[in-house]
Amino acid sequence: MSTAEAILQHLKTLPDSAQREVLDFVQFLESRRKELAEREESLVWSDFSLTSAMRGMEDEEMLYSLADIKESFS
């Protein structure tokens, strides 16, 4: 028996109000999965954009050293 079949079997024994709660929970899970997928896709595109923007910069001469950016408190 598949998971969906087992859920359906249990769902049929519940009163209508409880079935509505289950439906609400399923819709919540669907929306959360959609949001996570959209966020993941956005991160992939963001990483791609940054990688594309920085392409070739690793070959450029360094204009500043670590000594240039360290703050001195003497």
C-alpha positions in Angstrom: 0.0 0.0 0.0 1.4 3.4 -0.9 1.6 6.3 1.5 -1.1 8.2 -0.4 -3.4 5.1 -0.1 -2.7 4.8 3.6 -3.5 8.5 4.2 -6.7 8.3 2.2 -7.8 5.2 4.2 -7.3 7.1 7.5 -8.8 10.3 6.1 -12.0 8.5 5.2 -12.6 7.6 8.9 -12.3 11.2 10.1 -15.3 13.5 10.4 -15.7 16.3 7.8 -14.2 19.0 10.1 -11.1 17.0 10.7 -10.8 16.3 6.9 -10.9 20.1 6.4 -8.0 20.5 8.8 -6.0 17.9 6.9 -6.8 19.7 3.7 -5.6 23.0 5.3 -2.4 21.3 6.4 -1.7 19.8 3.0 -2.2 23.3 1.4 0.2 24.8 3.9 2.8 22.1 3.1 2.3 22.8 -0.6 2.8 26.6 -0.2 5.9 26.1 2.0 7.5 23.7 -0.5 6.7 26.3 -3.3 8.3 29.1 -1.3 11.4 27.0 -0.6 11.7 26.1 -4.3 11.4 29.7 -5.3 14.0 30.8 -2.7 16.4 28.1 -3.9 15.9 29.1 -7.5 16.6 32.8 -6.5 19.8 31.8 -4.8 20.9 29.8 -7.8 20.3 32.8 -10.1 22.0 35.2 -7.6 25.1 32.9 -7.5 25.1 32.7 -11.3 24.8 36.5 -11.6 27.7 37.1 -9.1 29.9 34.5 -10.8 29.2 36.1 -14.2 29.9 39.6 -12.9 33.2 38.5 -11.3 34.4 36.4 -14.3 37.9 37.4 -15.3 38.6 39.5 -12.3 40.9 36.8 -10.7 43.4 37.7 -13.4 43.5 41.4 -12.5 46.3 43.0 -10.6 45.6 43.6 -6.9 45.3 47.3 -6.2 45.4 47.1 -2.4 47.2 44.8 0.0 46.0 43.6 3.5 48.2 46.3 5.0 46.2 49.0 3.1 42.9 47.9 4.6 44.0 47.2 8.2 43.2 49.9 10.7 45.9 51.1 13.0 45.2 52.1 16.6 48.5 53.4 17.8 
